[in-house]
């Protein structure tokens, strides 16, 4: 049974960023990206949100071990998601060009190591910091 796609209209330039909404490190990343997103391309959503359920494959929906980026019908995870986000920030796209030279196994090893330790280092929020309207502080 195929899932019905989310009916909310996203412009072709919108970049949907799905994050763990209980993770302080993910919260920091979202705030950092939002401050640098001059063209307001990024839209942030929880990995356990209804839009994530409708857009993402089952193995990624509610998987809090990765940031997931959905852009122009393509899905990026872990290190490649970070590279894709950096490419859309004017002053950071050069760093993205350097990082993308690393093979996925090395990129994802670094990403996975941080993802596994993030709750021990940064703790975990008791409630979701991201509301249904893509708003947060």
BELCOR-V606799 format. One record per run of one state. SS is the DSSP state (helix for helix, strand for strand, loop for the rest). FROM is the first residue (numbers start at 1). LEN is the number of residues. If there is no record, write none. Layout:
# BELCOR-V606799
[[SS/FROM/LEN] [SS/FROM/LEN]]
This chain:
# BELCOR-V606799
[[loop/1/14] [strand/15/5] [loop/20/4] [helix/24/13] [loop/37/5] [strand/42/5] [loop/47/3] [helix/50/6] [loop/56/12] [strand/68/4] [loop/72/2] [strand/74/4] [helix/78/10] [loop/88/5] [helix/93/7] [loop/100/4] [helix/104/19] [loop/123/15]]
